[in-house]
Amino acid sequence: MDSDAVLALTGQVPTEFVGNDAFQETDTIGVTRPITKHNYFAGAADTVGDTVGEAFELSRSGRPGPTLVDLPKDVTQDDTAAAPGPASPPPGSDPDPNADPDAVEEAARAVEEAERPLCLFGGGVIKAEASEAARTFARTYGIPVTTTMPGIGSFPEDDDLCLSWAGMHGTGYANMAITHTDCLIAVGTRFDDRLTGGIDTFAPEAEVIHIDIDPAEISKNVHADYPLIGDAGRVLDQLTAAVREAPDAEAWREQCAEWKETYPLTYATPEDEPLKPQFVVEAFDEATDDDTIVTTGVGQHQMWASQFWTYTEPRTWVSSHGLGTMGYGVPAAVGARVAADAMGEPDRDVVCFDGDGSFLMTMQELSVAVRENLDLTIAVLNNEYIGMVRQWQDAFYEGRHMASEYSWMPEFDKLAEAFGALGLRVDDYDEVAPAIEEALGYDGPAVIDFHVDPAENVLPMVPSGGANGKFATAEDQL
């Protein structure tokens, strides 16, 4: 669902046992068919090399996604003298990167005639390495920009045109812009329900230009008035060249700037309340460079990390979106650290924001980080709750808490030390900056257990299925 290129090599019982319910047999092909681009059963040692090569190339062609090769034990143990040929995706699986020229011209006229145009950049912009093309298009024609959560970093959030990201916990000004735009230029997004809220209230006044490499996404959720099927970067270049004059949108830009002033992301820090998690995120952002890679688990901490960090570059925000998989943060940080080192960037910081619930799920990956001496920092925003579940239970289920209270949380700083990592604990505001400095300066994995306000909620919030323009800015509005 996040369009990630993954090749899974799975073990299978010997070929002669397949279909007999042998020990540890699973119909892996059948089980994974709905969640892969394609999967393969390796039937012979002579052809398995070609099969794996094709699966690898298919995973990253067109719209990226997972592929799988199921490997029976006898095939993996057999001898072969066959050498695999050059790897290539199956014929017909690599789509035309260019959109239909006539369709581009029609879309260009819609952009020119718009009074309230808005760019919506999704994760596909980043997957296609199209951030520069996206920035060029928006800046050339003075069009305000919002992103989806997977699209964070595709457009710099410190740019005057940027409205940050939209959706359930997106900024109020981004959601107001989507509600009132008359021309939405959506690039590389599948219009997930966490972005749109109720489809009937999403961008109700807009003509929609939808650019996507996957034709199955066109008009799947939101009707596209101008469908442009192709590679995000190539099609944006086509559209940039086709628009002859910028839309007259000065008043619209002023309106978007006014919404920024009216609906800022804020939080209170009363002296009689515990440490606020938003403060921790902002302190990390201030202490690190713009190219820092941020990974997260899933929950309230994920939303605060996306709201209160200013992202200016693509691939600096790494999180789980389509399925919201708790526990994603720590192994993602391990992968990001290895990737940065492999790219010759050993001084680049990697910071994982995790919740106490998410951290409990995959903290064992600290053993890998310690074993490989990976320089990364994990900030656990510990509120002793499965916080997003608690927030929903309070807002929509009359405060009935079930399986969301975790008052028996272990001491994560001591657990980190048990793994061989640096472990720190923070309870007060004046401890935040020194702890961050120590963790970032430590040559190896470090864990800071931040004990934050358990009552803090993520706001603004668009209730599930609600209208983006009717977001709540306080708990009593839910």
Order of alpha helices (4+ residues) and beta strands (2+ residues): beta-alpha-beta-alpha-beta-alpha-alpha-beta-alpha-alpha-beta-beta-alpha-beta-alpha-beta-beta-alpha-alpha-alpha-beta-alpha-beta-alpha-beta-alpha-alpha-beta-alpha-alpha-beta-alpha-beta
